[in-house]
Amino acid sequence: MDLEALRQEISKGLHTLEKLENIITIFGGARVSKNHSAYHKTQALAYTLGAHKYSIMTGGGPGIMEAANRGLMQYKQESKDSSVFSIGLNIQLPHEQKINPYVEIPLEFQNFFSRKLVFSYNSTAFIVAMGGYGTLDELSEVLVQIATGKHKRIPIILYGKDYWSGLLAWLQTTLLKEEAISKEELELLATADNPNEVLEILENFKKSDSPHHTS
C-alpha cells in the first residue's frame, strides 16, 4: 500500500467535503439494472431527499449508486436548487468501474480504507439499498464503527423491507438469540420502503438527538 497516496486520498476527500452539510450516503450495488424497481425506488428517494435539502453521496458507480445520484440531479435540474450536491466516491477496480454521469463532485480512490473513512466523515445518515458483498461490507463497517463508539450514532436505514427481511430475521433469531449482538446494537438498524418512511426516521432521530429532548 502506498502510504503517501493513501494520505493524499484522505486529505483531498475530507477537504472537499468539510464545508458541505446535510449529506446522506446511499450504499447499493453496481449490478442493479436501470429497469429494476430498486433502481427507480432509489432514484425517487434521492429526489425527495434533495427536495428536503439533503445532498447525496454514493460510491459513484452504476446501478443503485447511479440511481441515487440521478435522482438528486433530477431534483436540481427541475428546481434550480444550488444548495444540494451529488457526490461520488469512486473506487478504481480491475474491471474499470466508471463514475456515473450524474455526479457533480467526483472523488477517485485506489484504496477501500480511505474511501470508507471519507464516507463516514460527515454523513447525516446511511441508507443501504439493494446490493451484494460490497454493500454488505459497507453496512458492516458503519455498524461496527457506531456500535463500538468510534462514530457518532446516526440513522442506518435498510431501504427495501422485503430485500432485507432475511438478514434482519437472521440477526434477531440467531445473533441476538446467541448474544453475539445486543438488543441496542440490533436497534441501530431501521427499515423503510418509501421516501416518506425515510423522512420520518430522519425526523424522529433529530428529535431524539436534540439536547432539549426528554424521554
C-alpha positions, 0 to 999 in steps of 0.5 A: 500500500502506498502510504503517501497516496493513501494520505493524499486520498484522505486529505483531498476527500475530507477537504472537499467535503468539510464545508458541505452539510446535510449529506446522506450516503446511499450504499447499493450495488453496481449490478442493479439494472436501470429497469429494476424497481430498486433502481427507480425506488432509489432514484425517487428517494434521492429526489425527495431527499434533495427536495428536503435539502439533503445532498447525496453521496454514493460510491459513484458507480452504476446501478443503485449508486447511479440511481441515487445520484440521478435522482438528486440531479433530477431534483436540481435540474427541475428546481434550480436548487444550488444548495444540494450536491451529488457526490461520488466516491469512486473506487478504481477496480480491475474491471474499470468501474466508471463514475456515473454521469450524474455526479457533480463532485467526483472523488477517485480512490485506489484504496477501500480504507480511505474511501470508507473513512471519507464516507463516514466523515460527515454523513447525516445518515446511511441508507443501504439499498439493494446490493451484494458483498460490497454493500454488505461490507459497507453496512458492516463497517458503519455498524461496527464503527457506531456500535463500538463508539468510534462514530457518532450514532446516526440513522442506518436505514435498510431501504427495501423491507422485503430485500432485507427481511432475511438478514434482519430475521437472521440477526434477531433469531440467531445473533441476538438469540446467541448474544453475539449482538445486543438488543441496542446494537440490533436497534441501530438498524431501521427499515423503510420502503418509501421516501416518506418512511425515510423522512420520518426516521430522519425526523424522529432521530433529530428529535431524539438527538436534540439536547432539549429532548426528554424521554 
